[in-house]
Structures are given as C-alpha cells and as structure tokens.
Amino acid sequence: MGGKKSDIELLKGGKRTDKRKPEDLREIKMEANVVPNADGSARVQFGNTIALAAVYGPRALFPRFMQEADTGILRTRYNMAPFSVVDRKAPGTDRRSTEISKVTRLALSPSVLLDDFPKATVDVYMEVIQADGSTRVTALNAASIALASAGIPMRGLVAACSCGKIEDTLIVDLNGLEDNFGNADMAVAMLPDKDEISLLQMDGLLTKEEFFKLLNMAKEKCLQIVEQQKSVLKKLYKVDKEMTE
Ligand code: ADP
C-alpha cells in the first residue's frame, strides 16, 4: 500500500522506526508442528507479524466435479484474524484476502508435486494472528514449512521476503508503518535452491535500477530465510528419529 502520506518519520538518521538499518530483517522465529490435528503446520514470526499455517492432505476432493483426473490440486486460504490489528478488522473474506489466497497458491504451486495424487487436494490454511506488515510473505514462509512437514513432495522450499523504498532508501522486510506509508513495496517469493521466483508483486514507484537492486536484496534475504526453514525442519526429523529409536 505504498504512497500514502504519514506524519511519522519513517527514516531518521539512517534508522527505521524499529531502529533497523535498511538492509536488516526483523527477528525471525519459526516453529513446526504447532497444530497437532493438521498433517503439517508451522508458526512464523517476523518481528510483530505472526502467521500460522496448517496443511491437510493429500485427501479426497469433494465435490467430485472439482477433481482433476491426473493430478492432485493445491488450495490455499489466507485470513487475517479480527484481533490481528489494533483497530479490529472486520471478520471474514474480503477482496484483499481473496487476492492473497490466490497469489499464495500461485507462489507455492511451482514447488509442490501433486501428480501422484489424482483426484486429491492439498489444503493450506494461513492465519495471520498478529499483523505488522509483510503478512503475505510471513504466511508463505509458514505455509512452506507446513507443506514440507506434512510430507508433501516438493521441488524445494519456498521462501519469501518483502522489500521496498522509503524516500530514496531501499529496505527489506517492511513493518506495518513502512508497508502503509512507504513509497513502494514489493513481495517476493522464490525457490532459493532452484533460483526461481514464484511471486513478485509491486505497489508504488521504482526506477528500473531500483527494481533490480531491490530484487537482489530480497533474493539474498530469501537465501537466509530458507536456511532457517531448513533448520526447523531438520530439528523436527531429528526428534522424530529419536522417538522411533
Ligand atoms: P502485506 O500484509 O502482505 O504486506 P498489504 O500491503 O495488503 O499486505 O498490507 C500491509 C499491512 O497493512 C498489513 O501487513 C497489516 O499490518 C496492515 N493491514 C492490512 N489490512 C488491514 C486491516 N483491515 N486493518 C488494519 N490493518 C491492516
């Protein structure tokens, strides 16, 4: 939502509102298997933004007319809880959540391999329980861990990061103020291990040079984020192995 005017100074002496430098990520916390009923799940926190993801499937898809005869399908739902923002958000689906549900499916689709699950669905639910900017990328990072922990065959993990611009300064991992009042914001998701971009959305204005510089900054951060995702998953399997020994 770039471009709106704010009374708050977003950059002061080179520091952002939360004291970060332009190229700094917020503190990131990740945890897998947080929803025992789900086949896979994760909780990811970027600063004050917290997202949960739960994956169910592969499971039979009903009604039948929605089934694909030769492959499984991926369905995604993104939702922001009414209590996720200070001014209560109206509950339920709106245009924004419909859009984000769609783009997160597109961002995850290049990774999941569902050919072996004809007529089935894999359902990914993403719930933002606290929102302070960059919720779609935080939700995507959680969804990717949740899919992997559900044992869904994947070409690689999907890692995502936001980036943008305040005045002439390029920044990564936008907080809520920066998301709403910065000059531009961009959401990037990729399969870092394949060097493939699976989501790129931009709001606001950037020069061509700024765009490519920002894209590289986001890619570099995705490489960092995917390592954290992998270590959460490795820990999970280490525990499982110990339990079966
Ligand atoms: P993203 O959350 O992916 O950055 P947006 O640019 O649409 O996507 O939203 C920017 C930020 O604005 C969100 O992260 C959230 O902090 C805030 N926001 C979004 N929708 C609402 C809402 N209905 N009420 C209050 N704040 C909101």
Boltz pocket constraint, residues with backbone or C-beta under 6 A from the ligand:
constraints:
  - pocket:
      binder: B
      contacts: [[A, 1], [A, 85], [A, 87], [A, 88], [A, 89], [A, 90], [A, 96], [A, 131], [A, 132], [A, 133], [A, 134], [A, 135], [A, 136], [A, 137], [A, 162], [A, 176], [A, 179], [A, 180], [A, 187]]
      max_distance: 6.0
